Amino acid sequence: MDNEAPLSLAKLIGTNILAKFPAFKDGKMVTVKLLAAEAAGIWIESQDFMEDMFAGTEHTMTPRTFVLFVPFAQILAIYSTVDAPWISKRVAE
């Protein structure tokens, strides 16, 4: 039997995830790319963050992309998917 957890942040590195951060986008769900997971939080890349950061400037591109470290204490939720279908309970109604 495989002792690995079926889902872990380490397995999601390099993928896009949905997350909620109370201090970003009014706590709304945003799509971010998970770059790394550490004991205290995650490193992410976010198009929304870049757009907000440079909204008041004339910059439309930068030579490098900023990445963010978000401590777990500042994350409301992380959403991902698994390889299994979802069927609404309304189907049975």
C-alpha positions as CSV (number, residue, x, y, z in Angstrom):
1,M,0.0,0.0,0.0
2,D,1.2,3.5,-0.9
3,N,1.9,5.5,2.3
4,E,1.9,8.9,0.5
5,A,-0.9,11.3,1.1
6,P,-3.3,11.3,-1.8
7,L,-3.2,15.1,-2.0
8,S,-0.4,17.4,-0.8
9,L,0.8,20.9,-1.6
10,A,4.1,19.4,-2.8
11,K,2.2,17.5,-5.5
12,L,0.5,20.7,-6.6
13,I,3.8,22.6,-7.2
14,G,3.9,24.0,-10.7
15,T,0.1,24.0,-11.1
16,N,-2.5,26.7,-10.9
17,I,-4.6,26.6,-7.8
18,L,-7.5,28.6,-6.5
19,A,-7.0,30.4,-3.2
20,K,-8.5,32.9,-0.9
21,F,-6.3,35.4,0.9
22,P,-8.1,37.9,3.2
23,A,-5.7,40.8,2.3
24,F,-5.9,40.3,-1.4
25,K,-8.9,40.9,-3.7
26,D,-11.2,41.4,-0.7
27,G,-10.8,37.7,0.1
28,K,-12.3,36.6,-3.2
29,M,-11.0,33.4,-4.8
30,V,-8.0,34.0,-7.2
31,T,-6.0,31.8,-9.5
32,V,-2.3,31.6,-8.6
33,K,0.5,29.4,-9.7
34,L,2.0,27.4,-6.7
35,L,5.8,27.6,-7.0
36,A,6.9,26.1,-3.6
37,A,5.5,25.0,-0.3
38,E,7.5,25.6,3.0
39,A,6.7,24.8,6.6
40,A,5.4,28.3,7.2
41,G,3.6,29.1,3.9
42,I,3.6,29.0,0.1
43,W,5.4,30.8,-2.7
44,I,3.0,31.9,-5.5
45,E,3.0,33.7,-8.8
46,S,-0.1,35.8,-9.5
47,Q,-1.2,37.7,-12.6
48,D,-3.8,39.5,-10.5
49,F,-1.1,40.7,-8.0
50,M,1.1,42.0,-10.8
51,E,-1.9,43.8,-12.4
52,D,-2.9,45.4,-9.1
53,M,0.7,46.3,-8.3
54,F,1.3,48.2,-11.5
55,A,-2.2,49.5,-12.1
56,G,-1.3,53.1,-11.2
57,T,1.8,53.1,-13.4
58,E,2.5,53.2,-17.1
59,H,4.3,49.8,-16.9
60,T,2.7,47.0,-18.9
61,M,5.6,44.5,-18.5
62,T,8.6,43.9,-16.3
63,P,11.8,42.0,-17.1
64,R,11.1,39.6,-14.2
65,T,8.0,38.4,-12.5
66,F,7.4,39.1,-8.8
67,V,6.6,36.1,-6.6
68,L,4.9,36.3,-3.3
69,F,5.4,34.4,0.0
70,V,2.1,33.9,1.7
71,P,2.2,32.6,5.3
72,F,-0.4,29.9,6.1
73,A,-2.0,32.2,8.7
74,Q,-2.9,34.5,5.8
75,I,-4.6,31.9,3.7
76,L,-8.3,31.3,4.1
77,A,-8.5,28.3,1.7
78,I,-6.7,26.5,-1.1
79,Y,-8.8,24.8,-3.8
80,S,-7.6,22.2,-6.3
81,T,-9.2,19.3,-8.1
82,V,-8.8,15.5,-8.0
83,D,-9.3,13.0,-10.8
84,A,-12.8,12.0,-9.9
85,P,-16.1,13.3,-11.3
86,W,-18.4,15.6,-9.3
87,I,-22.1,15.0,-9.8
88,S,-24.6,17.4,-8.3
89,K,-27.1,16.1,-5.9
90,R,-29.7,17.8,-8.1
91,V,-29.3,14.9,-10.6
92,A,-31.1,12.6,-8.2
93,E,-34.0,15.0,-7.7
